Amino acid sequence: MLNLLDYDPASLEALFSQWGEKPFRARQLLRWIHQLGERDVLAMTDLAKTLRARLAAEAGVELPRVRKDSCAPDGTRKWLLDVGASNAVETVLIPEGDRRTLCISSQAGCALECAFCSTGRQGFNRNLSTAEIIGQLWWANHRLAEETGLAVHSDRRVVTNVVMMGMGEPLANFDNVVAALRLMIDDRAYGLSRRRVTVSTAGLVSGIDRLREACPVALAVSLHAPNDALRDKLVPINKKWPIDALLAACLRYLDKAPRDFITFEYVLLKDVNDSPEHARELVSRLSDVPCKVNLIPFNPFEGAGFERSSREAIARFKDILMRASLITTVRRTRGDGIDAACGQLAGQVQDKTKRRLRREAEATS
């Protein structure tokens, strides 16, 4: 049985071409599924009866099942979505005024093992399919429409912004992520502008270059350190693609990016990467890259081994960057009461890497 959520516009047109159908039929189907939220192909009344019958026999719209729906006092919402084989991923909605940002996961777990990230501690099971990725947006968009009384067909941008900053490294699941991105920005599906869709990466240089050619949306880079020695410890992928190579890829990306800057994310860890010296070194590193720096107070989780920098240290770090004319913001912590803040997403992962067993053995040795 085909899951129609797995098809981006081009692949759906290709499927319909194989079936002897006109391309506009694929566009009609996209509208029914993604704009109108219709899952019953027999209810798609402007499709030919013969096509509806074939779709009913051979295809469907299968979504991840919601296991848990949590809401924090600040309005942040977190859904735990079942993706099979005892794996579950987390999706977070962050409302702020008229802006509703959905943080989407791309993998069950993560193989990169960044030192300060709860997801990385869970190990890695598999990449999510296109259907499992876009299904998170489908679910949030249409659940919110139901709850707010908005008709999806009259305001399909119930979710106004998407950030690929949930569980996993998006560029390590390149093909499925790009297919989902193409649905997000297609006017026949979700109609989001490229500026309103952001992919966050820990620094996969080859993936950044591929994304530049395939589907250049806004780019955020998880930097977290101003030099290779420290970043090697915090973000191990740096050993393969060190900072100079990463910044060069960022400059190349700007040629086709929808924004004229790269966002650099920097989690502030007490007595690790938050000193004035680190700030000045970061200024030097980023001096030639059009960018915005997003400082993120560390969000603790059990066994993290790190502490959040003090307010004074955060303010001092920001001031040094601002005085050097780097646009700098401090991310407001949202959803930490339900473990939905940056770096806290864990879900449920059947770890194929045996990472947790290794950590337990190291702790007792």
Salt bridges, closest charged atoms under 4 A:
ASP8 OD2 - ARG182 NH1 3.85
GLU13 OE2 - ARG27 NH1 3.44
GLU13 OE2 - ARG188 NH1 3.73
GLU58 OE2 - ARG54 NE 2.97
ASP69 OD1 - ARG77 NE 2.74
ASP74 OD2 - ARG334 NE 3.24
ASP82 OD2 - ARG65 NH2 2.94
ASP82 OD2 - ARG67 NE 3.26
GLU90 OE2 - LYS78 NZ 3.13
GLU96 OE1 - ARG334 NH1 3.97
GLU113 OE1 - ARG355 NE 3.33
GLU113 OE2 - ARG358 NH2 3.25
GLU113 OE2 - ARG359 NH2 2.94
GLU132 OE2 - ARG126 NH2 2.81
GLU146 OE1 - ARG143 NE 3.74
GLU147 OE2 - ARG77 NH2 2.77
GLU147 OE2 - ARG143 NH1 3.98
ASP175 OD1 - ARG210 NH2 3.40
ASP186 OD2 - ARG188 NH2 2.76
ASP209 OD2 - ARG252 NH2 2.92
GLU213 OE2 - ARG212 NH1 2.26
GLU213 OE1 - LYS256 NZ 2.72
ASP244 OD1 - ARG285 NH1 2.55
ASP255 OD2 - ARG212 NH2 3.58
GLU265 OE2 - ARG331 NH2 3.40
GLU277 OE2 - ARG280 NH2 3.53
GLU307 OE1 - LYS270 NZ 3.68
ASP319 OD2 - ARG323 NE 2.79
